[in-house]
């Protein structure tokens, strides 16, 4: 089992799309990337904690690769807008990859280069590639939110694009 930590806007929509992918064993939404201890939604949503709403994905590398997860990540959010996804604006909604190893960092950089080279997105990728430090699980009401509230807000969807 391996771990991927990604931020691509509101974590509800990101989790809903990733949780059903083959090879994904578990998903959990939470907060990372800032300095505030014991991060909570009420604080993170203000944009003053430095944290991003993020998703941790436990996956089986025999069924899916880290690269494949990242390529999917670039299909479900706009990686060219700094601190914004849809109507969600603020640093807590930034695009970021929090790598857990030198290999993940290298893979992330190669995938970003591939996405940029493909010209699928009209502007360059602004996704941050940051060393993972610490994780705070989001409150229970945010876990599997769109499963609990099928009509809930999301600005995420899978685009039928290829990064050649």
ABEGO torsion letter per residue (X at the ends): XBBBBBBAEBAAAAAAAAAABBGBABBBBBBBGBABBGBBAAAAAAGAAGBBBBBBBBBBAAABBAAAAAAAAAAABBAABBGBBEABBEAAABBBBBBABAAAAAAAAAAAAAAAAAGABABBBABBBBBBABBBBBBAAABGAAAABAABBBABBBBBBBBX
